[in-house]
Amino acid sequence: MVDYIVDGNIAVLEINNPPVNALSIHVREGLLTGIQKANQDGSVQAIVIIGKGSTFPSGADIREFGKPPKEPWLTAVGEAIEASEKPVISALHGTALGGGLEVALFSHYRIADERSRVGFPEVKLGLLPGAQGTIRLPRLTGLAVAMRIITSGDHINAPEALKYGILDKLISGNLLQEAKTFAKSVIGKPLDNRRLSKIAVRDAATVDKHFDEALAEVKRKYKGMIAPVNCLKSIRGSAKLPFVEAARLEAALFRELLTSAQSAALRYSFFADRSAPRWKLPSGASIENTKPDIIKSVAVIGAGTMGSAIAICFIRVGIPVLLVEQNDKLLQNALKNIGQILQGSVKLNRITADQRKQSLQILRGETSLDIVSDVDLVVEAVFENLKLKQEIFARLDKICKPSALLCSNTSTLDIDKIAVATNRPGKVAGMHFFAPAHIMKLLENVYGTHTSPSTVATIMDIGKRIGKVSVLVRTCDGFVANRMNRMVGNEAVFMLEEGALPQDVDRVLEDFGMAMGPFRVTDLSGSDVGWRIRQERAKEQGIQLTYETRFVNGERYSSLPDRLYELGRYGQKTGKGWYRYEKPFARTAYPDPEITDVINSHCRSLGIERRVIPPQEIIERCLFAAINEGFKVLEEGVAEKPENIDIIWQYGLGFPRYRGGPMFYASQVGLKTIYERVCYYYDAFPHSSYWAPSDLLRKLASHSTEVPIDQWTSKERSRL
Ligand SMILES: CCCCCCCCCCCCC[C@H](O)CC(=O)SCCNC(=O)CCNC(=O)[C@H](O)C(C)(C)COP(=O)(O)OP(=O)(O)OC[C@H]1O[C@@H](n2cnc3c(N)ncnc32)[C@H](O)[C@@H]1OP(=O)(O)O
């Protein structure tokens, strides 16, 4: 894993551990042996550490965390590097991150390919740079820059790193050759002033000021996360304590993080990010064996808020879009809005004015569907009504070329029922964007019974091209996101009927880490949307919903949200919803005594005695209900693996990444506890049938020891 090559008087330690040269145990052993060997070899006068392949080490091996640590630890390897009697030069290329950058900071010199990047992304894994990164970096950059680099986890490009003093020289030619030449030039020079442990933090006197400012910032930006705080405490130690004591403090803070639930969740999330887009169908077709079609042009049908935002997703990566809206006034408004949104992106430096211009040049608005005959992909984004969508798909099927894919942005409707309207069900799929579609990262791609593997490959590929995190799910009512989130919404409203207020429920879930509580989300998206969907569904089933309706098809129903609709309280857009706002479209939500009155009178009219609902019950009723549904989603094969569900919740529903997602959270709570509580609530609320425990959950909970999350589907689903 580490090749030892001597060239004249230079020993080269070449790290060879693809794909990212992670500092696994054998790499650490190889580096330590290499340094010792080079120091014992009389012919060697300097040592170069370099990575083979695409990069210098990009960090410790994340898969080793959570397992018993194996010696030598990286710190011991690093200390041997720094103590070397012969100069050690780290030659960086690719991404020198985390432990990789720490190896470089133990070295006496650092040179780097001018295209390389460095950084400490540990905080994103709920960790800190625990091989003295937090106490060595400030000695080079000063406190403010070190605090920023370490608490953000951002990559820094090589010229910037040179400017901060992290690097000594940039290389544009052959890195190994240049490293050897550099090594020769420093032979015999004194090393003590190159050993960072011997150098003071130059702005140590200002540490309290920097610490207070940075702490306030991380508490605001990374609410609820412990890693950024520990990073700062350790950096403060670098300025206040002698080096050895600062290193001891760093080790203690690192251990606290390594054993934390947050780090376990963030490390799980790191691998879930990479695993979720890797799709596989029950037929065996997968990302490995199926080629996507090439998509060169797209039509978006419907120029409402959603359709317009979807169009932006494509044009900003250079894919031409025909935006079709039958009402010319709406169309012109949409085109204007798109221009304004892109202008906003220019102001925020997200795109240049030129890129905006180029994007708008490949956007064309049309009022007739006939114009889409030649596009490769259609994304329909009209009102959520099955009949309307079926009519549109039937027309599209006649108009579009046979190879075109027809996709719907439906958020709930069965793709099979849309596909039957066409003669090309293999080319019909769902592409469920989340509002605001040009900002939200998630794309929930949906396959139906007849969707072909190449259609799946194409929608997953196009998702990646437009910069989305794409997750594939099988069609069902509400897919994964809305199907599971419905339980959160239902329980939240039922708790209002039983004693809670919107702000109570939202506060508990926001303290848990959700980006927004369910009532603030409803106010943001507009409660009229939900009302219309409920009315449509009731009409389809021949049911008349009234204020007195308490059950629909035997299921508990709350008419409170309908009451809000009747009062014209649609949310932020009307300046009133579950909360009060200063004016329509204002963002700050204020608890509203009028809502308290509405809820109280609703309870009186239903004869419900209100009670105090404790925070734990709010968490359990909202999240455990969703988790139970998540297990049903797994047992039915709607989602292939728990990671897919968790990634959907993180990127689409604001679930805190540091808790992994609802399924990972369930694994941390323990499946026995989840199962027992689900059974308890099913007893308490038999008219909410979603509380019926999932078979998969029951079976997994019946094991004498916890079944690890990566075995949930493989172990039990096949036996169900
Ligand atoms: C209680 C007991 C106490 C005991 C104390 C023990 C003391 C220990 C001493 C402390 C040591 C601390 C050391 C250090 O400070 C900690 C770290 O270094 S943490 C790691 C920091 N680095 C990162 O977070 C980088 C993570 N990787 C990336 O950001 C990206 O992968 C990349 C490097 C930018 C490359 O991106 P891409 O080209 O897009 O490639 P992929 O992301 O798809 O990755 C390809 C492939 O590699 C896998 N992988 C990537 N990085 C790592 C890694 N660091 N470890 C393991 N595996 C890694 C990735 O999962 C992909 O694999 P695949 O999914 O394809 O199988």
The ligand as an SDF file (V2000), in Angstrom:
LIG
                    3D

 66 68  0  0  0  0  0  0  0  0999 V2000
  -12.9280    5.7780   21.0750 C   0  0  0  0  0  0  0  0  0  0  0  0
  -11.6910    5.3280   20.4590 C   0  0  0  0  0  0  0  0  0  0  0  0
  -10.7950    6.4650   20.1440 C   0  0  0  0  0  0  0  0  0  0  0  0
   -9.6860    6.0010   19.3200 C   0  0  0  0  0  0  0  0  0  0  0  0
   -8.8680    7.1430   18.8680 C   0  0  0  0  0  0  0  0  0  0  0  0
   -8.2140    6.8100   17.5970 C   0  0  0  0  0  0  0  0  0  0  0  0
   -7.3070    7.9070   17.2150 C   0  0  0  0  0  0  0  0  0  0  0  0
   -7.3970    8.1510   15.7730 C   0  0  0  0  0  0  0  0  0  0  0  0
   -6.6030    9.3460   15.3900 C   0  0  0  0  0  0  0  0  0  0  0  0
   -7.4390   10.3610   14.7000 C   0  0  0  0  0  0  0  0  0  0  0  0
   -7.3740   10.2980   13.2340 C   0  0  0  0  0  0  0  0  0  0  0  0
   -8.1860   11.3920   12.6250 C   0  0  0  0  0  0  0  0  0  0  0  0
   -7.8500   11.5140   11.2000 C   0  0  0  0  0  0  0  0  0  0  0  0
   -8.6330   12.5390   10.4200 C   0  0  0  0  0  0  0  0  0  0  0  0
   -8.6030   13.8000   11.0000 O   0  0  0  0  0  0  0  0  0  0  0  0
  -10.0310   12.0840   10.1910 C   0  0  0  0  0  0  0  0  0  0  0  0
  -10.3420   12.0210    8.7390 C   0  0  0  0  0  0  0  0  0  0  0  0
   -9.5270   12.1340    7.8880 O   0  0  0  0  0  0  0  0  0  0  0  0
  -11.9700   11.7700    8.3600 S   0  0  0  0  0  0  0  0  0  0  0  0
  -11.9830   11.7430    6.5900 C   0  0  0  0  0  0  0  0  0  0  0  0
  -11.8520   13.0820    5.9750 C   0  0  0  0  0  0  0  0  0  0  0  0
  -12.0000   13.0030    4.5370 N   0  0  0  0  0  0  0  0  0  0  0  0
  -13.1630   13.0720    3.9220 C   0  0  0  0  0  0  0  0  0  0  0  0
  -14.1800   13.2410    4.5250 O   0  0  0  0  0  0  0  0  0  0  0  0
  -13.1460   12.9220    2.4260 C   0  0  0  0  0  0  0  0  0  0  0  0
  -14.2870   12.0880    1.9880 C   0  0  0  0  0  0  0  0  0  0  0  0
  -14.2900   11.8920    0.5530 N   0  0  0  0  0  0  0  0  0  0  0  0
  -14.7000   12.8210   -0.3220 C   0  0  0  0  0  0  0  0  0  0  0  0
  -15.0410   13.9180    0.0050 O   0  0  0  0  0  0  0  0  0  0  0  0
  -14.7410   12.4140   -1.7560 C   0  0  0  0  0  0  0  0  0  0  0  0
  -14.7810   11.0240   -1.8040 O   0  0  0  0  0  0  0  0  0  0  0  0
  -13.5400   12.9120   -2.5890 C   0  0  0  0  0  0  0  0  0  0  0  0
  -12.2440   12.5320   -1.9380 C   0  0  0  0  0  0  0  0  0  0  0  0
  -13.6300   14.4380   -2.7550 C   0  0  0  0  0  0  0  0  0  0  0  0
  -13.5830   12.2520   -3.9880 C   0  0  0  0  0  0  0  0  0  0  0  0
  -14.8490   12.4840   -4.5590 O   0  0  0  0  0  0  0  0  0  0  0  0
  -15.3150   11.6600   -5.8510 P   0  0  0  0  0  0  0  0  0  0  0  0
  -14.2450   11.6850   -6.8500 O   0  0  0  0  0  0  0  0  0  0  0  0
  -16.6480   12.2090   -6.2210 O   0  0  0  0  0  0  0  0  0  0  0  0
  -15.4200   10.1350   -5.3810 O   0  0  0  0  0  0  0  0  0  0  0  0
  -16.4530    9.4870   -4.3770 P   0  0  0  0  0  0  0  0  0  0  0  0
  -16.8690   10.4360   -3.3420 O   0  0  0  0  0  0  0  0  0  0  0  0
  -17.5130    8.8120   -5.1590 O   0  0  0  0  0  0  0  0  0  0  0  0
  -15.5240    8.4100   -3.6600 O   0  0  0  0  0  0  0  0  0  0  0  0
  -15.0090    7.3090   -4.3850 C   0  0  0  0  0  0  0  0  0  0  0  0
  -15.0620    6.1040   -3.4910 C   0  0  0  0  0  0  0  0  0  0  0  0
  -14.1840    6.2870   -2.3900 O   0  0  0  0  0  0  0  0  0  0  0  0
  -14.8730    6.1550   -1.1570 C   0  0  0  0  0  0  0  0  0  0  0  0
  -14.2640    7.0830   -0.2070 N   0  0  0  0  0  0  0  0  0  0  0  0
  -14.0160    8.3630   -0.4010 C   0  0  0  0  0  0  0  0  0  0  0  0
  -13.3810    8.8970    0.6560 N   0  0  0  0  0  0  0  0  0  0  0  0
  -13.2380    7.9000    1.5330 C   0  0  0  0  0  0  0  0  0  0  0  0
  -12.6450    7.8110    2.8280 C   0  0  0  0  0  0  0  0  0  0  0  0
  -12.0600    8.8590    3.4130 N   0  0  0  0  0  0  0  0  0  0  0  0
  -12.6810    6.6260    3.4480 N   0  0  0  0  0  0  0  0  0  0  0  0
  -13.2470    5.5420    2.8750 C   0  0  0  0  0  0  0  0  0  0  0  0
  -13.8100    5.5480    1.6450 N   0  0  0  0  0  0  0  0  0  0  0  0
  -13.7990    6.7240    0.9910 C   0  0  0  0  0  0  0  0  0  0  0  0
  -16.3120    6.5070   -1.5040 C   0  0  0  0  0  0  0  0  0  0  0  0
  -17.1940    5.9390   -0.5900 O   0  0  0  0  0  0  0  0  0  0  0  0
  -16.4300    5.8810   -2.8720 C   0  0  0  0  0  0  0  0  0  0  0  0
  -16.5720    4.4930   -2.6800 O   0  0  0  0  0  0  0  0  0  0  0  0
  -17.7380    3.7100   -3.3710 P   0  0  0  0  0  0  0  0  0  0  0  0
  -18.9790    4.3300   -2.8680 O   0  0  0  0  0  0  0  0  0  0  0  0
  -17.5370    3.9210   -4.8290 O   0  0  0  0  0  0  0  0  0  0  0  0
  -17.5700    2.3020   -2.9150 O   0  0  0  0  0  0  0  0  0  0  0  0
  1  2  1  0
  2  3  1  0
  3  4  1  0
  4  5  1  0
  5  6  1  0
  6  7  1  0
  7  8  1  0
  8  9  1  0
  9 10  1  0
 10 11  1  0
 11 12  1  0
 12 13  1  0
 13 14  1  0
 14 15  1  0
 14 16  1  0
 16 17  1  0
 17 18  2  0
 17 19  1  0
 19 20  1  0
 20 21  1  0
 21 22  1  0
 22 23  1  0
 23 24  2  0
 23 25  1  0
 25 26  1  0
 26 27  1  0
 27 28  1  0
 28 29  2  0
 28 30  1  0
 30 31  1  0
 30 32  1  0
 32 33  1  0
 32 34  1  0
 32 35  1  0
 35 36  1  0
 36 37  1  0
 37 38  2  0
 37 39  1  0
 37 40  1  0
 40 41  1  0
 41 42  2  0
 41 43  1  0
 41 44  1  0
 44 45  1  0
 45 46  1  0
 46 47  1  0
 46 61  1  0
 47 48  1  0
 48 49  1  0
 48 59  1  0
 49 50  1  0
 49 58  1  0
 50 51  2  0
 51 52  1  0
 52 53  1  0
 52 58  2  0
 53 54  1  0
 53 55  2  0
 55 56  1  0
 56 57  2  0
 57 58  1  0
 59 60  1  0
 59 61  1  0
 61 62  1  0
 62 63  1  0
 63 64  2  0
 63 65  1  0
 63 66  1  0
M  END
$$$$
